[in-house]
Amino acid sequence: MNQPHEHLPHESAAAQAVMEAVDLAQSYEVSRGLMAKSATVKAVAGISFRLAPRSTLAIVGESGSGKSTLARMLTMIERPGSGSLRLDDVDVAEADARTLRRYRGEVQMVFQNPYGSLNPRQTVGKAIEEPLLVNTTLSATERRERALDMMKRVGLRPEHHGRYPHMFSGGQRQRIAIARALVLRPKILVLDEPVSALDVSVRAQVLNLLVELQESLGVAYVFVSHDLGVVRHMADEVLVMYLGRAVEHGPREAIFEAPKHPYTRALLSATPVADPEAKKDRIVLEGELPSPFNPPKGCPFNPRCPLVMDRCRVEMPPLEPKGSQLVACWAAQDTPGPTPMRRAADA
């Protein structure tokens, strides 16, 4: 399990945080058939971080790494199985219903599929006003004014208020979903793959909108994505997950310029670059993501790792400082540059 309350080397212990997660974990009992015993799947296994106001923390990793499960815990769509989650120094992981209601107003979520997150029988205006109806005592007139103001902020016109979701494009629907999430003026917005379902031509528009809204509203983002090109545009810090665990965590510049974990380096090597003259060595990982029903012993990445050594197969590496990052790798070096991509046995 990751070391609890571990922070980045450059971070002060007294640094202000709008959200703090310590050893968040979630497991599920899964049936494997009539004649087989149920299995326990550790979807998230000890994630810790601090989220500063007006900042963006990106959560990245392959499908099945636990990113979306972590996002659901951060919004309390489901309670963490263990660990603590603090907002304004209140641990909401074990909070009562009243505290949870306030928390959910301050931590909102934008989902991957904008159409699936909107009621097709509800007008856009009613959809945006609904969180205000449930969570505030504002009058109908006040709710409408707040909704129209937020619609304007996301680039929608007043006449859109009475229209239905099917009358809008994918990019417009995501703007509606963003307006709905921000109308309560939350402190934190959790965005789960918010542009992956959009056409390439409108992704940049939505991403630039999110940057503008963060600057004007002061909201902090937890940005879940598998697209590292998008992450480089959006993030202040990056947390890389593999099979439910954090394997690297650090400032954006350090992660992209000097990644230390071999998994992070492989992900970055697969990211397209706009410069056709740029030379890039593609790192191809052998094998598939291991089954969460039967994770490998020791480091979960060891069956695919080009730096694997005997220790990796028996002992879980802790997430510990290596230069400006936190890295869970026995072979990673505590130096400013990246860890060489060669087998440790050949060193």
C-alpha positions as CSV (number, residue, x, y, z in Angstrom):
1,M,0.0,0.0,0.0
2,N,1.2,3.5,-0.7
3,Q,2.7,5.3,2.2
4,P,0.0,7.4,4.0
5,H,0.1,11.1,3.9
6,E,3.1,11.1,1.5
7,H,3.5,14.5,-0.2
8,L,5.7,15.7,-3.1
9,P,9.2,16.7,-2.2
10,H,8.7,20.3,-3.2
11,E,5.4,20.6,-1.2
12,S,5.3,22.1,2.3
13,A,3.5,20.2,5.0
14,A,1.5,23.2,5.7
15,A,0.5,23.8,2.1
16,Q,-3.1,24.7,1.7
17,A,-5.3,22.0,0.2
18,V,-9.0,22.2,-0.9
19,M,-9.1,18.4,-0.9
20,E,-6.9,15.8,0.7
21,A,-7.1,12.0,0.1
22,V,-5.1,9.6,2.2
23,D,-4.9,5.9,1.3
24,L,-8.2,5.8,-0.5
25,A,-9.0,2.2,-1.4
26,Q,-12.0,0.3,-2.9
27,S,-12.5,-3.4,-3.3
28,Y,-15.4,-5.4,-4.8
29,E,-16.6,-8.9,-4.3
30,V,-17.3,-10.3,-7.8
31,S,-19.1,-13.6,-8.6
32,R,-17.2,-16.0,-10.8
33,G,-20.0,-18.5,-11.5
34,L,-22.2,-21.0,-9.7
35,M,-19.4,-23.4,-8.9
36,A,-16.6,-20.9,-8.2
37,K,-15.9,-18.8,-5.1
38,S,-16.4,-15.1,-5.4
39,A,-13.2,-13.1,-5.9
40,T,-12.1,-9.8,-4.4
41,V,-11.0,-7.1,-6.9
42,K,-8.9,-4.2,-5.6
43,A,-10.0,-1.5,-7.9
44,V,-8.2,1.2,-6.0
45,A,-5.4,0.3,-3.6
46,G,-4.2,3.3,-1.5
47,I,-4.2,6.6,-3.4
48,S,-3.1,9.7,-1.6
49,F,-2.9,13.3,-2.9
50,R,-3.4,17.0,-2.0
51,L,-5.4,19.2,-4.3
52,A,-4.6,22.9,-4.1
53,P,-7.2,25.6,-4.9
54,R,-7.4,26.7,-8.5
55,S,-5.1,23.8,-9.6
56,T,-5.6,20.8,-11.8
57,L,-4.6,17.3,-10.8
58,A,-4.7,14.8,-13.7
59,I,-5.2,11.1,-13.1
60,V,-3.9,9.0,-16.0
61,G,-3.5,5.3,-16.9
62,E,-4.8,2.5,-19.1
63,S,-8.4,1.3,-19.0
64,G,-8.8,-0.8,-15.9
65,S,-6.3,1.2,-13.9
66,G,-8.9,2.4,-11.4
67,K,-9.2,6.0,-12.6
68,S,-13.0,6.1,-12.8
69,T,-13.5,4.2,-9.5
70,L,-11.3,6.9,-7.9
71,A,-13.4,9.6,-9.5
72,R,-16.6,8.1,-8.1
73,M,-15.1,8.0,-4.6
74,L,-14.0,11.6,-4.9
75,T,-17.6,12.7,-5.7
76,M,-19.0,10.2,-3.1
77,I,-21.1,8.5,-5.7
78,E,-19.7,5.6,-3.8
79,R,-18.0,5.6,-0.4
80,P,-14.4,4.6,-0.1
81,G,-13.8,1.2,1.2
82,S,-11.0,2.6,3.4
83,G,-8.9,5.7,3.8
84,S,-9.9,9.3,4.4
85,L,-11.1,12.0,2.1
86,R,-11.0,15.5,3.6
87,L,-12.7,18.7,2.4
88,D,-12.1,21.8,4.5
89,D,-10.6,19.6,7.2
90,V,-13.7,17.5,7.4
91,D,-13.4,13.8,6.7
92,V,-16.3,12.9,4.5
93,A,-15.5,9.2,4.0
94,E,-17.5,8.4,7.2
95,A,-19.7,11.5,7.2
96,D,-23.4,11.6,8.0
97,A,-26.1,12.4,5.5
98,R,-26.2,16.1,6.3
99,T,-22.4,16.5,5.8
100,L,-22.6,14.5,2.6
101,R,-25.3,16.7,1.1
102,R,-23.1,19.8,1.7
103,Y,-20.0,18.0,0.3
104,R,-21.8,16.9,-2.9
105,G,-22.7,20.5,-3.5
106,E,-19.1,21.5,-3.4
107,V,-17.7,18.6,-5.4
108,Q,-19.4,18.1,-8.8
109,M,-18.7,15.8,-11.7
110,V,-18.7,16.0,-15.5
111,F,-19.1,12.6,-17.2
112,Q,-17.6,11.3,-20.4
113,N,-20.9,11.0,-22.3
114,P,-22.7,14.4,-22.2
115,Y,-25.9,13.0,-23.8
116,G,-26.0,10.1,-21.3
117,S,-25.7,12.5,-18.4
118,L,-28.7,14.6,-19.5
119,N,-32.4,13.7,-19.3
120,P,-33.7,13.8,-22.9
121,R,-37.2,14.8,-21.7
122,Q,-35.9,17.7,-19.7
123,T,-35.1,21.1,-21.2
124,V,-31.6,22.4,-20.9
125,G,-32.8,25.2,-18.5
126,K,-34.5,22.7,-16.2
127,A,-31.5,20.4,-16.2
128,I,-29.1,23.3,-15.2
129,E,-31.6,24.5,-12.6
130,E,-32.2,21.1,-11.0
131,P,-29.1,21.1,-8.7
132,L,-30.3,24.5,-7.4
133,L,-33.8,23.2,-6.8
134,V,-32.5,20.2,-4.8
135,N,-29.6,21.9,-2.9
136,T,-30.7,25.5,-2.3
137,T,-33.7,27.6,-1.3
138,L,-33.5,30.0,-4.2
139,S,-36.8,31.1,-5.8
140,A,-37.7,30.0,-9.3
141,T,-36.7,33.4,-10.7
142,E,-33.4,33.3,-8.9
143,R,-32.7,29.8,-10.2
144,R,-33.5,30.9,-13.8
145,E,-31.2,33.9,-13.5
146,R,-28.4,31.7,-12.1
147,A,-28.8,29.2,-14.9
148,L,-28.8,31.9,-17.6
149,D,-25.7,33.4,-16.1
150,M,-23.9,30.0,-16.2
151,M,-25.1,29.3,-19.7
152,K,-23.6,32.6,-20.8
153,R,-20.3,31.6,-19.1
154,V,-20.1,28.4,-21.1
155,G,-21.0,29.9,-24.4
156,L,-24.7,29.1,-24.7
157,R,-27.4,31.6,-25.6
158,P,-30.5,32.5,-23.6
159,E,-32.8,30.9,-26.2
160,H,-31.2,27.6,-25.5
161,H,-32.8,27.6,-22.1
162,G,-36.0,26.0,-23.4
163,R,-34.6,23.5,-25.8
164,Y,-33.9,19.8,-25.4
165,P,-30.5,17.9,-25.4
166,H,-31.1,16.2,-28.8
167,M,-31.2,19.6,-30.4
168,F,-27.5,20.3,-29.6
169,S,-24.2,19.0,-30.9
170,G,-21.8,16.9,-28.8
171,G,-19.7,19.9,-27.9
172,Q,-22.8,22.0,-26.9
173,R,-24.1,19.1,-24.8
174,Q,-20.8,19.0,-22.9
175,R,-21.1,22.7,-22.3
176,I,-24.5,22.1,-20.9
177,A,-23.1,19.4,-18.6
178,I,-20.4,21.7,-17.4
179,A,-22.9,24.5,-16.7
180,R,-25.0,22.1,-14.7
181,A,-22.0,21.0,-12.7
182,L,-20.8,24.6,-12.0
183,V,-24.2,26.2,-11.3
184,L,-23.8,25.3,-7.6
185,R,-20.5,27.1,-7.6
186,P,-18.5,24.1,-6.3
187,K,-14.9,24.2,-5.1
188,I,-13.9,21.1,-7.0
189,L,-14.9,19.7,-10.4
190,V,-14.1,16.1,-11.2
191,L,-14.0,15.6,-15.0
192,D,-14.0,11.9,-16.1
193,E,-12.7,11.8,-19.7
194,P,-14.7,15.0,-20.5
195,V,-13.6,15.4,-24.1
196,S,-13.0,11.8,-25.2
197,A,-16.5,11.4,-26.7
198,L,-16.1,14.7,-28.7
199,D,-14.9,15.3,-32.2
200,V,-11.3,16.4,-32.4
201,S,-12.4,19.7,-33.9
202,V,-14.3,20.7,-30.7
203,R,-12.0,19.2,-28.1
204,A,-9.8,22.3,-28.0
205,Q,-12.8,24.6,-27.6
206,V,-14.1,22.7,-24.6
207,L,-10.6,22.5,-23.0
208,N,-10.0,26.2,-23.5
209,L,-13.4,26.8,-21.9
210,L,-12.4,24.8,-18.9
211,V,-9.2,26.8,-18.5
212,E,-11.2,30.1,-18.7
213,L,-13.8,28.9,-16.2
214,Q,-11.1,27.8,-13.8
215,E,-9.5,31.3,-14.0
216,S,-12.8,33.1,-13.5
217,L,-14.5,30.9,-10.9
218,G,-11.4,29.7,-9.0
219,V,-12.5,26.0,-9.1
220,A,-10.0,23.2,-8.7
221,Y,-10.1,20.3,-11.2
222,V,-9.5,16.5,-10.9
223,F,-9.0,15.6,-14.6
224,V,-9.3,11.9,-15.4
225,S,-8.0,11.1,-18.8
226,H,-6.0,8.5,-20.9
227,D,-5.0,11.2,-23.4
228,L,-1.6,12.6,-22.3
229,G,-1.7,15.3,-25.0
230,V,-4.8,16.7,-23.2
231,V,-3.2,16.2,-19.8
232,R,-0.2,18.2,-20.8
233,H,-2.4,21.1,-21.8
234,M,-4.5,21.0,-18.6
235,A,-2.6,19.7,-15.6
236,D,-0.5,21.2,-12.9
237,E,0.3,17.8,-11.4
238,V,0.0,14.3,-12.8
239,L,-0.8,11.1,-10.9
240,V,-0.2,7.9,-12.9
241,M,-2.2,4.8,-11.9
242,Y,-1.5,1.2,-12.8
243,L,-3.8,-1.7,-11.6
244,G,-5.3,0.5,-8.9
245,R,-2.1,1.9,-7.5
246,A,-0.2,5.2,-8.0
247,V,3.2,4.5,-9.7
248,E,4.3,8.1,-10.2
249,H,3.1,11.5,-9.0
250,G,4.6,14.9,-9.6
251,P,4.6,18.3,-11.3
252,R,3.5,18.2,-15.0
253,E,6.9,19.4,-16.3
254,A,8.8,16.7,-14.4
255,I,6.4,13.9,-15.5
256,F,6.6,14.9,-19.2
257,E,10.2,16.0,-19.4
258,A,11.9,13.4,-17.0
259,P,9.5,10.5,-16.2
260,K,11.1,8.0,-13.9
261,H,8.7,5.0,-13.8
262,P,9.0,2.7,-16.9
263,Y,5.2,2.6,-17.2
264,T,5.0,6.4,-17.4
265,R,7.7,6.4,-20.0
266,A,5.8,3.9,-22.1
267,L,2.6,5.9,-21.9
268,L,4.4,9.0,-23.0
269,S,6.2,7.3,-25.8
270,A,2.8,6.4,-27.3
271,T,1.6,10.0,-27.3
272,P,1.5,11.5,-30.8
273,V,3.5,14.7,-31.3
274,A,2.6,17.5,-33.7
275,D,6.2,18.0,-35.0
276,P,6.8,15.7,-38.0
277,E,10.6,16.3,-37.6
278,A,10.7,15.2,-34.0
279,K,12.3,11.8,-33.3
280,K,10.6,9.6,-30.8
281,D,11.5,6.1,-29.6
282,R,8.3,4.1,-29.1
283,I,8.4,1.8,-26.1
284,V,6.2,-1.2,-26.7
285,L,5.1,-3.0,-23.5
286,E,4.9,-6.8,-23.7
287,G,1.8,-8.5,-22.6
288,E,-1.6,-7.1,-21.4
289,L,-2.7,-5.5,-18.2
290,P,-2.8,-8.3,-15.6
291,S,-6.2,-9.5,-14.4
292,P,-7.4,-7.7,-11.3
293,F,-8.7,-11.1,-10.1
294,N,-5.1,-12.3,-9.9
295,P,-2.6,-9.5,-9.7
296,P,1.1,-10.4,-9.8
297,K,3.1,-10.6,-6.6
298,G,5.5,-7.8,-5.8
299,C,5.3,-4.8,-8.2
300,P,2.1,-5.1,-10.3
301,F,4.0,-3.8,-13.3
302,N,6.8,-6.4,-13.1
303,P,5.5,-8.9,-15.8
304,R,5.7,-6.1,-18.5
305,C,8.6,-4.0,-17.1
306,P,11.8,-3.7,-19.1
307,L,13.7,-3.0,-15.8
308,V,12.4,-6.0,-13.9
309,M,14.7,-7.7,-11.4
310,D,14.2,-10.4,-8.8
311,R,13.2,-7.9,-6.0
312,C,10.3,-6.6,-8.2
313,R,8.7,-10.0,-8.3
314,V,8.4,-10.4,-4.5
315,E,8.3,-7.0,-2.9
316,M,6.0,-4.1,-3.5
317,P,7.9,-0.8,-4.0
318,P,6.7,2.1,-1.9
319,L,5.7,5.4,-3.4
320,E,8.7,7.5,-2.4
321,P,10.6,10.7,-3.4
322,K,12.8,10.3,-6.5
323,G,14.0,13.8,-7.5
324,S,10.9,16.0,-7.9
325,Q,8.5,13.1,-8.2
326,L,7.1,10.3,-6.1
327,V,7.8,7.0,-7.7
328,A,7.0,3.4,-6.9
329,C,9.8,1.6,-8.6
330,W,12.9,-0.3,-7.2
331,A,14.9,0.6,-10.3
332,A,14.0,4.3,-10.5
333,Q,16.9,6.6,-9.8
334,D,16.9,9.6,-7.4
335,T,18.3,11.9,-10.1
336,P,16.9,14.9,-12.1
337,G,16.7,12.9,-15.4
338,P,14.7,9.9,-16.5
339,T,15.4,6.4,-15.5
340,P,17.3,4.6,-18.3
341,M,15.0,2.1,-20.2
342,R,17.2,-0.9,-20.0
343,R,16.9,-4.1,-18.0
344,A,18.2,-3.9,-14.5
345,A,19.8,-7.2,-14.9
346,D,22.0,-5.7,-17.7
347,A,23.1,-2.7,-15.5
